């Protein structure tokens, strides 16, 4: 298996450094850039299955640098699709996002829900998804598009809400968050990874767009309270205005209808929210030095 990570002047492999030595030797890691069509083509050559997860994903930063999201998420996806088409890959798994739905018009959200570009990030992912769809329809590239809802787990950065809450709870006098009212559907990373694999193996999934999510919603405020309770920690939760999205850009409600994933691939989540949270608390406790808890990491 080959994994491509973004080239930088640093010699480390990011979160791949956490792999055991046994797993590392089974993985070929190459440095490159999804915006470089030649680099992408070289890495796709000779591959049967492509899992396309390369993206800029931080929503707050997309307000500051929207063009970089178009270049990476839209043009980068086009580069990977074109390389896959030319190489005749057997399966192309494209990663979209539940953010493409915007604030739910109804719940649970099925795959027929309208798409709404409520941030430059989500707009770029909608664009990428539609290009992937066009390659299935125009060139019969065997594309499967996966829309994961909010994924969490060990090794996630403080850009995400759960590591933000846990790391602040361990180091700060209060928990500083954005809006507390939005509702999210949270899935443990092992469940999501299993969903990707099962959908890649399903012939019925080709040409389809499929949600991966727990089917349960929890508000950010409720989530923070649950984590603090689990940690036996009593700290004040406050709204930090710099973390609040523009009102029309905030996605207020996301709850997944995951019935299509079960129908096409037999997938359903195995981890409860509490099980997943306990795993993340353990990881951050042992790796707190990786987290800058005194500032907003957007």
FENNOR-V75406 format. One record per residue. N is the residue number from 1. RES is the residue in one small letter. BURIAL is I if it has 16 or more other C-alpha atoms within 10 Angstrom, else O. Layout:
n: {N/N}
res: {RES/RES}
burial: {BURIAL/BURIAL}
//
This chain:
n: {1/2/3/4/5/6/7/8/9/10/11/12/13/14/15/16/17/18/19/20/21/22/23/24/25/26/27/28/29/30/31/32/33/34/35/36/37/38/39/40/41/42/43/44/45/46/47/48/49/50/51/52/53/54/55/56/57/58/59/60/61/62/63/64/65/66/67/68/69/70/71/72/73/74/75/76/77/78/79/80/81/82/83/84/85/86/87/88/89/90/91/92/93/94/95/96/97/98/99/100/101/102/103/104/105/106/107/108/109/110/111/112/113/114/115/116/117/118/119/120/121/122/123/124/125/126/127/128/129/130/131/132/133/134/135/136/137/138/139/140/141/142/143/144/145/146/147/148/149/150/151/152/153/154/155/156/157/158/159/160/161/162/163/164/165/166/167/168/169/170/171/172/173/174/175/176/177/178/179/180/181/182/183/184/185/186/187/188/189/190/191/192/193/194/195/196/197/198/199/200/201/202/203/204/205/206/207/208/209/210/211/212/213/214/215/216/217/218/219/220/221/222/223/224/225/226/227/228/229/230/231/232/233/234/235/236/237/238/239/240/241/242/243/244/245/246/247/248/249/250/251/252/253/254/255/256/257/258/259/260/261/262/263/264/265/266/267/268/269/270/271/272/273/274/275/276/277/278/279/280/281/282/283/284/285/286/287/288/289/290/291/292/293/294/295/296/297/298}
res: {x/x/x/x/x/x/x/x/x/x/x/x/x/x/x/x/x/x/x/x/x/x/x/x/x/x/x/x/x/x/x/x/x/x/x/x/x/x/x/x/x/x/x/x/x/x/x/x/x/x/x/x/x/x/x/x/x/x/x/x/x/x/x/x/x/x/x/x/x/x/x/x/x/x/x/x/x/x/x/x/x/x/x/x/x/x/x/x/x/x/x/x/x/x/x/x/x/x/x/x/x/x/x/x/x/x/x/x/x/x/x/x/x/x/x/x/x/x/x/x/x/x/x/x/x/x/x/x/x/x/x/x/x/x/x/x/x/x/x/x/x/x/x/x/x/x/x/x/x/x/x/x/x/x/x/x/x/x/x/x/x/x/x/x/x/x/x/x/x/x/x/x/x/x/x/x/x/x/x/x/x/x/x/x/x/x/x/x/x/x/x/x/x/x/x/x/x/x/x/x/x/x/x/x/x/x/x/x/x/x/x/x/x/x/x/x/x/x/x/x/x/x/x/x/x/x/x/x/x/x/x/x/x/x/x/x/x/x/x/x/x/x/x/x/x/x/x/x/x/x/x/x/x/x/x/x/x/x/x/x/x/x/x/x/x/x/x/x/x/x/x/x/x/x/x/x/x/x/x/x/x/x/x/x/x/x/x/x/x/x/x/x/x/x/x/x/x/x}
burial: {O/O/O/I/I/O/O/O/O/O/O/O/I/O/O/O/O/O/O/O/O/O/O/O/O/O/O/O/O/O/O/I/I/I/I/O/I/O/I/I/I/O/I/I/O/O/O/O/I/I/I/I/O/I/I/I/O/O/I/I/I/I/I/O/O/I/O/I/I/I/I/I/I/I/I/I/I/I/I/I/I/I/I/I/I/O/O/I/I/O/I/I/I/I/I/I/I/I/I/I/I/I/I/I/O/O/O/I/I/I/I/O/O/O/I/I/I/I/I/I/I/I/I/I/I/I/I/I/I/O/I/I/I/O/I/I/O/O/O/O/I/I/I/I/I/I/I/I/I/I/I/I/I/I/I/I/I/I/I/O/I/I/I/I/I/I/I/I/I/I/O/O/O/O/I/I/I/I/I/I/O/I/I/I/I/I/I/I/I/I/I/I/O/O/I/I/O/I/I/I/O/O/O/O/I/I/I/I/I/I/I/I/I/I/I/I/I/I/I/I/I/O/I/I/I/O/I/I/O/O/O/O/O/O/O/O/I/O/O/O/O/O/O/O/I/O/O/O/I/I/I/I/I/I/I/I/I/I/I/I/I/I/O/I/I/O/I/I/I/O/O/O/I/O/O/I/I/O/O/I/I/O/I/I/O/O/O/O/O/O/I/O/I/O/O/O/I/O}
//
